[in-house]
Amino acid sequence: MKTKAAIVYEYKKPMVVDEIELEGPREKEVLVQFKAAGLCHTDLSIINGVIRMPPPPCIPGHEGTGIVQEVGPGVTRVKPGDHVILMWVPICGECYYCLRGQPYLCVNRDKGRSGVMLDGTCRLKKGNQYIRKMVGIGSFSEYNVVNEESVLPIDPDIPFDVASIVGCAVITGVGAVLNTAKVKQGSSVAIVGVGGVGLNVVQGSVLANATKIIAIDILDNKLAFAKQLGATHVINASKEDPVEKVKEITGGIGVDYAFEALGRSETVLTTFKLIRRGGRAVIVGISDMDDKLTLPVYEIPLLEKSILGCYYGSANVKVELITLLDLYKTGRLKLDQLITNRYSLEQINKGFEDMESGKNARGVIIY
């Protein structure tokens, strides 16, 4: 069959919306008609070559929802007509990491990162050229074939656009708070960078009953978004020193927990400086693969500061995606407010321009 998709043919160039060939599902695979796809900064990192997996030509997109159209032999988790959310780590449930309660680190993720199916092959072609897809999903395509391990059925009453952003921005941000940092009630929290993920760190901090939630960015409109979602304080780092301001807010101590959601060595260092003695700095943002960090190492043992990495919200993904959607249904997660603009597939480059300019909290492609 044919499908229309946004393709990266060359790094740092606009994506090309092209019609390509899609092979049907093989064993344990599922054909999904996408209905919505979130625009995430990690997708932009693929487009710009900051993250160089998969190599061009490839289809970015890892936040997505849709309807199952066809299933291959042996599929038992879903059936045609099911509404599904996509999981960008195809969780096997049997490997070293899955059996130790870390399914987000499943060994299957390495094949997904290289842009192929779990059997090592591709389903997409343009002429004689194979086209890879980001983390085995490639949601910037009207249709795509994914592994059964990558789909999770959801309540059909939940809007596709809302559910799509839960697949990365929401679970990563909320999970960083509840799972990685394990924020205690009454704590102080700082968030460096309040884009799509950072705003959900704010929401996660509200769920954890933190009492000081300090949002830090250089754009006033993003700080305004953060206040709407529960930030108690905001700091424009282009106008004030965030480290000194955080000390002022916390009585000279520093915060209990700080989160970096940009993926830059300089903001990671700022995040480390924000935490108190015994505090935890959680690194969520994905940096350029060549970026390096220099830290005052003596502070780690002497002040007992901790640095933690967070991937996919350190989440039990199959359970927590549904929990987050339930929190949305009960009004405890504000997801409608996160979507500031919707685009057609043909407008996708405009969507990323708006992201880079700071215009959007979250943009979504609607098919």
matplotlib code that plots the C-alpha trace (Angstrom):
import matplotlib.pyplot as plt

x = [0.0, 1.0, 1.3, 2.1, 4.9, 7.3, 10.8, 14.3, 16.4, 19.2, 20.1, 19.3, 17.0, 13.2, 11.4, 9.8, 6.2, 6.4, 4.3, 6.1, 5.4, 4.5, 4.6, 1.9, 2.4, 4.3, 4.2, 3.6, 3.2, 0.4, -0.7, -1.8, -3.6, -2.3, -4.8, -2.5, 1.2, 2.9, 5.8, 8.6, 12.0, 13.6, 12.1, 13.7, 17.0, 16.6, 15.9, 18.9, 21.3, 21.8, 20.7, 22.0, 19.8, 18.2, 20.2, 18.5, 16.3, 14.0, 10.6, 10.7, 7.8, 7.4, 4.3, 1.3, -2.2, -4.3, -6.6, -5.4, -6.2, -4.7, -2.7, -0.2, -0.1, 0.3, -0.9, -2.9, -2.7, -4.8, -7.4, -8.6, -10.6, -8.8, -7.7, -4.1, -1.3, 2.3, 5.1, 8.5, 10.3, 8.9, 8.7, 9.5, 8.7, 11.4, 14.9, 17.2, 15.8, 12.1, 12.4, 14.1, 11.3, 13.0, 11.0, 11.9, 15.4, 14.3, 16.9, 14.4, 14.9, 18.3, 16.7, 14.0, 16.7, 18.3, 15.0, 14.2, 11.6, 12.5, 13.4, 16.0, 14.1, 12.3, 8.7, 9.0, 10.5, 10.8, 11.7, 14.6, 15.6, 14.6, 13.3, 13.8, 11.6, 12.3, 12.3, 10.2, 7.3, 7.6, 4.3, 4.9, 3.2, -0.5, 0.0, 2.9, 3.6, 4.8, 5.7, 3.0, 5.1, 4.8, 1.0, -1.3, -5.1, -6.8, -10.3, -11.9, -13.5, -10.1, -9.3, -6.5, -4.5, -4.6, -3.6, -0.7, 1.2, 0.9, 3.1, 6.3, 6.0, 3.6, 4.9, 8.5, 7.9, 5.5, 7.6, 10.8, 9.1, 7.3, 9.6, 13.1, 13.4, 10.6, 9.7, 8.3, 5.4, 6.3, 9.4, 10.9, 11.4, 13.1, 12.6, 15.1, 13.4, 9.6, 8.8, 6.6, 8.5, 9.3, 5.7, 4.8, 7.6, 5.5, 2.4, 4.1, 5.4, 1.8, 0.7, 3.6, 2.4, 5.6, 5.1, 7.6, 7.6, 10.0, 9.9, 13.0, 13.2, 14.1, 10.7, 7.9, 5.2, 6.5, 6.8, 3.1, 2.2, 4.1, 2.1, -1.2, -0.1, 0.9, 4.3, 4.4, 7.4, 8.9, 12.4, 13.4, 17.0, 17.7, 16.9, 17.9, 20.5, 18.5, 20.9, 20.8, 17.1, 16.4, 18.6, 16.5, 13.2, 14.5, 16.1, 19.6, 19.5, 18.7, 15.9, 15.4, 15.1, 16.0, 15.1, 16.9, 14.6, 16.7, 19.6, 22.5, 25.7, 25.4, 21.9, 22.8, 25.5, 22.9, 20.6, 23.4, 24.0, 20.3, 20.1, 20.8, 23.1, 21.7, 19.6, 18.9, 19.5, 17.5, 18.7, 15.8, 16.8, 18.7, 21.9, 24.0, 25.9, 29.2, 28.3, 30.5, 30.0, 32.5, 31.3, 32.8, 33.2, 34.1, 30.5, 29.1, 30.5, 31.1, 27.6, 26.0, 24.5, 23.0, 22.8, 20.1, 19.3, 15.7, 14.6, 10.9, 10.0, 11.6, 8.1, 6.2, 5.0, 2.0, 0.5, 1.4, 0.2, -3.3, -3.0, -2.1, -5.1, -7.3, -5.8, -6.8, -10.3, -10.7, -9.3, -6.1, -3.8, -4.3, -3.7, -6.0, -4.2, -0.8, -1.8, -1.4, -1.5, -2.6, -1.2, -1.7, 1.1, 1.9, 2.4, 4.9, 7.9, 5.9, 5.1, 8.8, 9.5, 6.9, 8.5, 11.9, 10.5, 8.9, 5.4, 4.0, 3.7, 3.0, 2.1, 0.2, -0.2, -3.8, -4.4]
y = [0.0, 3.7, 6.1, 9.8, 10.6, 13.4, 12.2, 13.4, 13.0, 15.2, 16.5, 20.2, 20.5, 20.7, 17.4, 16.4, 15.1, 12.3, 9.3, 6.0, 2.2, 0.4, -3.4, -5.0, -6.5, -9.8, -12.1, -10.2, -6.9, -4.4, -1.9, 1.4, 4.3, 7.3, 9.9, 12.2, 12.7, 15.0, 17.2, 16.6, 18.2, 14.7, 14.6, 17.9, 16.4, 13.7, 16.3, 18.4, 15.4, 16.0, 12.4, 10.4, 7.3, 6.3, 7.6, 9.3, 8.7, 8.2, 9.1, 10.8, 10.8, 8.8, 10.3, 8.8, 7.4, 5.7, 2.8, -0.7, -1.6, -5.0, -7.5, -10.1, -13.8, -14.4, -11.0, -11.3, -7.9, -5.9, -6.4, -4.3, -1.3, -0.9, 2.6, 2.5, 4.6, 3.9, 2.9, 3.9, 1.1, -2.2, -4.0, -7.7, -8.5, -11.2, -9.6, -8.8, -5.3, -6.1, -8.8, -6.3, -3.8, -1.5, -2.2, 1.2, -0.1, -3.3, -4.8, -4.3, -0.5, -0.8, -2.2, 0.5, 3.2, 1.9, 2.4, -1.2, -3.8, -6.3, -8.8, -6.3, -5.4, -2.3, -2.0, 1.3, 2.1, 4.9, 3.2, 0.9, 2.8, 1.6, 4.2, 3.7, 5.1, 6.6, 4.1, 1.7, 4.1, 6.8, 8.5, 11.2, 8.9, 8.4, 4.6, 2.5, -1.0, -1.4, -4.3, -5.7, -4.9, -1.2, -0.8, -0.4, -0.3, 2.8, 4.0, 5.0, 8.0, 9.8, 12.3, 11.1, 14.4, 14.3, 10.7, 11.2, 13.6, 11.3, 8.8, 10.9, 14.4, 13.5, 10.1, 11.4, 14.6, 13.1, 9.9, 11.9, 13.3, 10.2, 7.4, 8.7, 11.4, 10.0, 13.5, 13.6, 15.8, 19.2, 19.3, 22.1, 21.5, 23.5, 22.7, 24.1, 24.4, 24.3, 23.0, 19.9, 17.7, 20.4, 21.5, 17.9, 17.9, 20.8, 18.7, 15.7, 18.0, 19.1, 15.4, 14.7, 17.6, 19.6, 23.0, 25.1, 24.4, 26.8, 27.0, 28.4, 29.4, 32.4, 32.8, 34.6, 32.8, 29.4, 30.6, 31.7, 28.1, 26.8, 29.0, 27.8, 24.2, 24.7, 26.4, 28.5, 30.6, 31.5, 32.7, 34.2, 33.1, 35.8, 38.5, 36.9, 34.5, 31.3, 29.9, 33.1, 33.4, 29.8, 30.3, 33.4, 31.5, 28.6, 30.6, 30.1, 26.3, 25.3, 22.9, 19.3, 18.3, 19.9, 18.7, 19.5, 19.2, 20.9, 18.6, 21.0, 20.7, 24.3, 23.8, 20.5, 22.3, 24.9, 22.2, 20.6, 24.0, 24.5, 21.5, 21.6, 19.4, 15.9, 17.0, 15.2, 16.5, 14.6, 14.9, 14.3, 16.3, 14.5, 16.3, 16.3, 13.1, 15.0, 17.2, 16.9, 18.0, 19.3, 19.2, 20.2, 16.5, 17.1, 18.3, 14.9, 13.1, 16.2, 17.6, 14.2, 15.5, 12.9, 13.0, 10.7, 10.0, 9.6, 7.7, 7.3, 8.5, 5.4, 4.1, 0.8, 2.0, -0.3, 0.5, 4.1, 5.3, 4.1, 5.7, 9.0, 8.9, 8.1, 11.1, 13.2, 11.9, 12.8, 16.3, 15.9, 16.2, 19.2, 17.9, 20.0, 23.1, 21.7, 21.5, 25.1, 24.4, 21.7, 21.1, 19.1, 16.8, 19.3, 21.9, 19.9, 22.1, 25.1, 23.1, 22.7, 26.3, 27.2, 24.9, 26.4, 29.9, 28.9, 29.6, 26.2, 24.3, 21.3, 21.1, 18.1, 16.7, 15.8, 13.3]
z = [0.0, -0.3, 2.6, 2.9, 5.3, 6.4, 5.7, 6.7, 3.6, 4.9, 8.3, 9.0, 6.0, 6.1, 6.0, 2.7, 2.7, 0.2, -0.9, -0.2, -0.3, 2.9, 3.2, 5.3, 8.7, 9.2, 12.2, 15.5, 13.7, 13.4, 10.8, 12.4, 10.8, 12.7, 13.8, 15.8, 16.4, 18.9, 17.9, 20.4, 20.7, 20.3, 16.9, 16.1, 17.3, 14.7, 12.0, 12.9, 13.3, 17.0, 17.5, 14.6, 14.9, 12.7, 9.7, 6.8, 5.0, 8.0, 9.3, 12.8, 15.2, 18.4, 20.0, 18.3, 18.5, 15.9, 15.0, 14.3, 10.6, 10.3, 12.4, 11.3, 12.4, 16.1, 17.3, 20.5, 22.2, 19.8, 17.0, 14.0, 15.2, 18.5, 19.4, 20.5, 21.9, 20.7, 23.0, 21.7, 23.6, 22.3, 25.7, 25.5, 29.2, 29.4, 29.2, 32.0, 32.4, 32.1, 34.7, 37.1, 36.8, 34.2, 31.0, 29.7, 29.3, 27.4, 25.1, 22.2, 22.3, 20.5, 17.4, 17.6, 17.8, 14.7, 12.8, 11.9, 12.9, 15.6, 12.9, 11.5, 8.3, 7.0, 5.8, 4.0, 0.6, -1.9, -5.1, -4.3, -1.2, 2.3, 4.7, 8.5, 11.2, 14.6, 17.5, 15.5, 15.4, 12.7, 13.6, 11.0, 8.5, 7.7, 8.1, 9.5, 10.6, 14.1, 16.4, 18.6, 21.6, 20.7, 20.8, 23.8, 23.6, 25.1, 25.9, 22.6, 24.3, 24.8, 22.1, 19.8, 20.1, 23.9, 24.1, 21.7, 23.9, 26.9, 25.0, 25.6, 27.0, 29.8, 30.9, 30.8, 32.8, 35.4, 35.6, 36.2, 39.4, 40.7, 39.6, 39.0, 41.8, 44.0, 45.1, 48.7, 49.6, 51.0, 48.9, 46.8, 43.1, 40.3, 36.6, 34.1, 30.7, 30.6, 27.1, 26.6, 29.0, 31.6, 31.8, 32.8, 35.4, 36.8, 36.7, 38.2, 41.1, 41.7, 41.9, 44.3, 46.6, 46.3, 48.0, 46.0, 42.3, 40.5, 36.7, 35.0, 31.3, 29.1, 27.5, 29.5, 27.6, 28.6, 32.2, 32.0, 30.8, 33.8, 36.2, 34.7, 35.3, 38.9, 39.2, 42.4, 41.3, 37.9, 36.9, 33.6, 33.4, 30.8, 33.4, 36.7, 37.9, 38.5, 41.1, 43.3, 42.8, 43.8, 46.9, 47.8, 47.4, 49.5, 52.3, 51.0, 51.0, 47.4, 46.2, 47.2, 43.6, 40.3, 36.8, 33.5, 30.5, 27.7, 27.0, 27.2, 29.3, 30.6, 31.9, 33.4, 35.4, 36.4, 37.6, 39.7, 41.3, 42.2, 44.6, 48.3, 50.3, 49.9, 46.9, 43.6, 40.1, 37.4, 33.8, 31.4, 28.3, 25.5, 24.5, 21.4, 21.3, 21.4, 24.4, 27.5, 31.1, 33.7, 37.3, 40.7, 41.6, 45.3, 45.8, 45.0, 48.1, 50.3, 49.9, 49.0, 45.8, 43.5, 39.7, 38.1, 34.5, 33.4, 30.3, 29.4, 32.9, 34.5, 34.0, 34.0, 30.7, 30.0, 33.4, 33.8, 30.3, 31.3, 34.7, 33.2, 30.9, 33.9, 35.7, 32.7, 32.7, 36.4, 35.8, 37.7, 34.7, 32.4, 28.9, 26.7, 27.9, 26.8, 23.1, 21.8, 18.1, 15.7, 12.2, 9.1, 7.9, 5.2, 7.9, 9.9, 9.2, 10.4, 13.6, 14.3, 13.5, 16.1, 18.6, 18.1, 18.5, 21.8, 20.6, 21.6, 24.8, 22.5, 18.8, 17.4, 13.8, 13.1, 10.3]

ax = plt.figure().add_subplot(projection="3d")
ax.plot(x, y, z, "-o")
ax.set_aspect("equal")
plt.show()
